[in-house]
Amino acid sequence: MITTRLSSKGQVVIPKHMRDQLGLEAGAVLSVGVDNDAIVLHRGKALRLPTEDEVNTVAACLKVGGPMPTPAQEEAALSAFFRATHSDTLI
């Protein structure tokens, strides 16, 4: 793993050999997300996770026998779903 620094403008340099390996050029579109304590970059258009209101709307339609999941459990489930459904776009 390589270490880089965050600039005062919030910028991070992706090392050249990594940019070359992935074919990233200046102006490449990257979407940025958070997965637990990691910042994750994806090539291409931004991928959007559902909002809390959207999750609550869907959850309200479900008939479950147990208690509703905690926000932390919801976040973990959404992160797992994101990784499973978008693993082909992971950088």
Secondary structure, 3 states (H helix, E strand, C coil): CCCCCCCCCCCCCCCHHHHHHHCCCCCCCEEEEEECCEEEEEECCCCCCCCHHHHHHHHHHCCCCCCCCCHHHHHHHHHHHHHHHCHHHEC
